[in-house]
Amino acid sequence: MSGLLTDLYELTMAAGFYEAGKSAERATFELSIRRLPKDRKFVIAAGLHKVVDFLLGLSFLEEEVEYLRGLPQFKLVSNGFFDALRKLRFTGDLFAVPEGTPVFAGEPVLTVRAPVIEAQLPETYLLAAVTFESLIATKAARVVDAAGGRPVVEFGTRRAHTAEAGVLGARAAYIGGCLGTSNTLAGFRYGIPVYGTAAHSWVMSFHGETEAFRQLQKLLGEHTIQLIDTYDTLQGARRAAGLGRPLWGVRIDSGEFVSLSRQVRSILDSAGLRDARIMASGDLNEYKIRDLVQAGAPIDSFGVGTELATSFDAPSMGTIYKLVEQDVGGIKRYTLKLSEDKTTLPGAKQIFRFPDRDVLARAEECSSGSEALLRPVILGGRLIEQLPDAHAARRRAAEALRNLPPEPYRVERSRQLEALVEQARRNLA
């Protein structure tokens, strides 16, 4: 993984650390959630797999080193720094909250402990990886909750910001509770169930809607989902029903879903297709789905694209990556930030999850009756065990969300952490 996939200032700081003789110093950084996104009560942690890929693959090719050497910002940098980049590999430690874990404002999701250059360089990539997938997983959880037990399929790759974002978004949406995705590569790469049949272009490519439906049914058999709103939704439903089985069901992609779904349900039932299902798609989100469910619309499943793949109503999140601790020649120095609205806490930390609250504590503390959320992932530059897959992360998210206590969720600080904060403040005076 190219070390150039970062902001320039990470590299100028790396050069500065080298020239100042600080390369051997060990630094501890935490990636935390400063503020929850708009209208979110929690965030589901996701993206750890990409963090691990980046750290274990971190390196610089010769042409990348030469590119940096030619930049004006590195004009005064010695040859030794560029030699160090050629040899650079991640040799540090990574602790992380497992994917699928709900986390809250002020809590660290990742802890990186390594020689200072190795710890500083990954900041940009780690923030992007965790922020994006966590946003999508969280949005998916909201949509799935609104559906009230009716399956939701992620349809968003064509509206994602890049095609690869669509693949990663599909994985995150699955962790958040979606039944599956329309993205075939996500299905191949991550073992996620894939769904889809045909688009409006299929119907339009035939001389008649009935012939289009007949050919699709011949191709897909019991997996057939007829898209019935190309011309007239109710007429489309009658034509699909007239062909009978095999038929999984029909999909409505436009119109007033409550009224249409009721009329379509009546058409299917009258044709003896009571087991045929109705899927709705088209500009859906958790609010629209909740309204449909509350209105009693006979819709069996939902396909959600644009608003899910982009976390449309909350497309950004206040994640930060901050230095919290240094080890300089065996002496620990605890760092914190005191600027208004951007305060950070010193020292490496642990999150202890109790049935009714979280306690943010110092990393070396123990706490009985709780689950320690930050767990070792990489030690000494080596992955200590395979990460849980998307299926395990999805199960973890579902169980955790079922067990979340009523609002507001409490995040407390331990006495030892409070004492460290006061100590670090005094040391700044």
Secondary structure, 3 states (H helix, E strand, C coil): CECCCCCHHHHHHHHHHHHCCCCCCEEEEEEEEEECCCCCCCEECCCHHHHHHHHHHCECCHHHHHHHHCCHHHCCCCHHHHHHHHHCCCCCEEEECCCCCEECCCCEEEEEEEEHHHHHCCHHHHHHHHHHHHHHHHHHHHHHHHHCCCCEEECCHHHCCCHHHHHHHHHHHHHCCCCEECCHHHHHHHCCCECCCCCHHHHHCCCCHHHHHHHHHHHHHHHCEEECCCCCHHHHHHHHHHHCCCCCEEEECCCCHHHHHHHHHHHHHHCCCCCCEEEEECCCCHHHHHHHHHCCCCCCEEEECHHHHCCCCCCCCEEEEEEEEEEECCEEEECCCCCCCCCCCCCCEEEEECCCEEEEEECCCCCCCCEECCEEEEECCEECCCCCCHHHHHHHHHHHHHHCCCCCCEEEECHHHHHHHHHHHHHHC
